[in-house]
Amino acid sequence: MKSFFIKWIPIPIKQNYRDKFKEFEFLTRSFAKSKNHLASKTQLVNKMMYHAFFKRLLDLVVALSGFLIVLPIFILIGVCLFISNHGKPFFFQKRPGKNGRIFSIIKFKTMNDKKDIQGNLLPYDQRITKTGSFLRKYSLDEIPQLWNVIKGDMSLVGPRPLLVEYLPLYNEEQKKRHLVKPGITGWAQVNGRNAISWEQKFVLDTYYVENLSFLLDIKIIMLTIKRVLKKEGVNSSENLNMPLFTGN
């Protein structure tokens, strides 16, 4: 009887059910084995409640408040980029989110679209604008992603959303980064960002997923603010792109 009813459930709903069950199963297993297998039932419930409900509430409160606070800066930057980028202040790109679902990430546009005679985009260091370089130096190009957080595509904290073409290249361990929403900042970002290898990034991303908690999120947010103000670690490579990920 159960299989009969499941058979007639619409495919998108069944897929969402499978995703939720897989995510719940993994997080329960990860949280339960934390702290040397001594996590109490109360700690487990608290972590699951934070992941399922309170994290989203924190995202909404901080993102909405933050957007209102930086609105004058947002408008000023937008006008400057509208002029310098010929009417294109924003950069949109498809990125994979939670459970690999694709969404459009939004950033301030920090590079122009100049191409060589073959029609290929020029190297990064030849396309980044002076305004764009300043924005990246202080991570101001990330401000529009507050809208992604408000929409629910992203979280304030989580593994950074990478390119769609990387999805088939991940091994089983690296795929875990998609069990949670991608973030504006993350554990890898406050521990080196572009200065560390892809392998190190994925280890840090997996650590975050397996140890997700309110205290860890607050720690990452505080470290992000500190590194942005001191201009250390978060934007370690201003003139070079991170090498493309080519698989394991």
Sequence and secondary structure as in RCSB ss.txt:
>XXXX:A:sequence
MKSFFIKWIPIPIKQNYRDKFKEFEFLTRSFAKSKNHLASKTQLVNKMMYHAFFKRLLDLVVALSGFLIVLPIFI
LIGVCLFISNHGKPFFFQKRPGKNGRIFSIIKFKTMNDKKDIQGNLLPYDQRITKTGSFLRKYSLDEIPQLWNVI
KGDMSLVGPRPLLVEYLPLYNEEQKKRHLVKPGITGWAQVNGRNAISWEQKFVLDTYYVENLSFLLDIKIIMLTI
KRVLKKEGVNSSENLNMPLFTGN
>XXXX:A:secstr
 HHHHHHTS HHHHHHHHHHHHHHHHHHHHHHTHHHHT  HHHHHHHHHIIIIIHHHHHHHHHHHHHHHHHHHHH
HHHHHHHHHTTS  EEEEEEE GGG EEEEEEE  B   B TTS B  HHHHB HHHHHHHHTTGGGTTHHHHHH
HTS EEESS    GGGGGG  TTGGGGGGS  EEE TTGGGTGGGS HHHHHHHHHHHHHT  HHHHHHHHHHHH
HHHHHT STT  SSS        
